[in-house]
Amino acid sequence: MDVKIEQSWKDQLKDEFEKDYFEKLTDFVRVEYKTKQIFPPARLIFNAFEHTPFDKVKVVILGQDPYHNDGQAHGLSFSVPDGIPAPPSLVNIFKEINRDLGIPVPRSGNLTRWANQGVLLLNATLTVQAHMAGSHQKKGWEAFTDAAIHRLAEKRENLVFILWGAYAQKKASFIDPNKHLVLRSVHPSPLSAYNGFFGNSHFSMANKYLQSKGIAPIEW
């Protein structure tokens, strides 16, 4: 299969495209898009890679599943397109940025502006069936996105990995804290945000770290 993915990532992940799991995943996803309502739109499956080439990554924010309600998912973790109300976790992210950095809560939940600055907004699973959370988990996507995180952790230096919630924090096992900054807290969802997400100061900490390495900070 000729995967339509940004060239630098295609170069980094070319071995994955040849593996059996990826062929099976491709077959599964192709059939799903033909027979069911699947999010995000097929052209946006690899949107996170498109906006944030391998050599431009500064920060990685890992999500789990794309949003599964109509019009929300567009291939960037936690982000929604312009005109779509921000889901609760994203509302809490904006609240923490406001508390941490004093930045006003934006009107739009579209985080493309972060992605274009080097924030890789990567979901562990890149597709989902409409209104069925987790429906495409354990089909192969996790192996693919883990490979992307592995490549970044191995081949780049001075990245910030922001890991919210137990699922994302498992990825810390293959990130060298001597090469990168790893920030962990509970998830920003309403169920857990008051147990340590609010007050984590991850956004200012990320910027201080980047600046200490001579890297331009993110305009959150």
Secondary structure as GFF3:
##gff-version 3
##sequence-region A 1 220
A	DSSP	alpha_helix	7	17	.	.	.	ID=ss1
A	DSSP	alpha_helix	20	35	.	.	.	ID=ss2
A	DSSP	beta_strand	38	39	.	.	.	ID=ss3
A	DSSP	three_ten_helix	42	44	.	.	.	ID=ss4
A	DSSP	alpha_helix	47	51	.	.	.	ID=ss5
A	DSSP	three_ten_helix	54	56	.	.	.	ID=ss6
A	DSSP	beta_strand	59	63	.	.	.	ID=ss7
A	DSSP	alpha_helix	88	101	.	.	.	ID=ss8
A	DSSP	alpha_helix	112	115	.	.	.	ID=ss9
A	DSSP	beta_strand	119	123	.	.	.	ID=ss10
A	DSSP	beta_strand	128	129	.	.	.	ID=ss11
A	DSSP	alpha_helix	141	155	.	.	.	ID=ss12
A	DSSP	beta_strand	160	164	.	.	.	ID=ss13
A	DSSP	alpha_helix	165	169	.	.	.	ID=ss14
A	DSSP	three_ten_helix	170	174	.	.	.	ID=ss15
A	DSSP	beta_strand	181	185	.	.	.	ID=ss16
A	DSSP	three_ten_helix	193	195	.	.	.	ID=ss17
A	DSSP	alpha_helix	202	212	.	.	.	ID=ss18
###
